[in-house]
Amino acid sequence: MKDHDAAQTMRSRAECGLKARNTLFNQIQINRNKQLGRGRHCGRFTIRGTPVTGATRFHRVNCKCWKCSFCGPKKAKRYKRAIRQVAETRQLRRLLTLTLDPKKIEGDPVRYLNRLFAMLRVYLRRRYGEAPQYIRILEFQENENPHFHILIDRFIPRSWIKAAWVAIGGGYMVDIRYVKINKVAPYVSKYLTKKLLLSPAPSRCRRVTTSRQIKLLEKPRTECKWKLVKATISVLYDMYAKNVLTLSNDEDGMLESFTVADDAYP
């Protein structure tokens, strides 16, 4: 009984110490992020992976925001790779561009654009008897009006798509063209640029969306059971520094992950 109470006391003290150190390291992390142009909460938490056998792994949780100087370019690179692969597999060989007429916009421009596209999908379903497969990329013009670049799976007459888009409230600048598969990646690269990532887009605005049949970024399967740890990776590394087996840093030299032996983790 005494041993049990002593163990609980030690765990409580360890938790208090972890909270105190985490508060300090959180502020350090925020200051580093500000200097590097990263998101405020990038790297604030960590995930712990516990495999069936082997070493326990700790990995930093990044914010994955478009505006983060670290996560934004990585996210764009992943999307460009995934779009290229899906376009080749699904034969998305037409690039459709849909714009807005500033005089017709009602309320929030992005919501208005999304509402028009939902109506256009109904038109397309009625015309072709099925919903088209597509990958949709949101871009903002210099006047901050949004428009879509859409990789789609079929030919649509320009005269018809323009008439339908204008009829439901869209702009007059409508274009659809054939894109060779080996030129899909350059087209995507043109629009997923740093300028686009830092453009004044509304918060929580989805830059890339797809039809229901398409999944761009599927999570890879892993044998580890991951658990969120509400502490920065610096705090955890400080706790287990003597038992660290391997570690890796990111491009900025900041700690990204490390592993410790199973018997070193309580």
PEPEGI-V344549 format. One line per field, one symbol per residue. ss: DSSP state (H for helix, E for strand, C for the rest). psi: psi as a letter, one per 40 degrees, with the letter a starting at -180 (. if undefined). A space follows every 50 residues. Layout:
ss->???
psi->???
//
This chain:
ss->CHHHHHHHHHHHHHHHHHHHHHHHHHHHHHHHHHHHCCCCCCCCEEEEEE CCCCCEEEEEECCCCCCCCCHHHHHHHHHHHHHHHHHHHHCCCEEEEECC CCCCCCCCHHHHHHHHHHHHHHHHHHHHCCCCCEEEEEEECCCCCEEEEE EECCCCCHHHHHHHHHHCCCCCCEEEEECCHHHHHHHHHHHCCHHHHCCC CCCCCCCEEECCCCCCCCCCCCCCEEEEECCCHHHHHHHHHHHEEEEEEC CCCCEEEEEECHHHCC
psi->dddddddddddddddddddddddddddddddddddeeiidehediiihhh idiaihhhhhhidfidehdddddddddddddddddddddefgehhhhhii hddehhahdddddddddddddddddddeeihihihhhhihideehiiihh hieihhhddddddddddeeaieghihihhideeddddddddgiddddeig iiifhhdhiiidehhdghhiiieihihhhgiidddddddfddehdiiiia deeihdiiiiideeh.
//
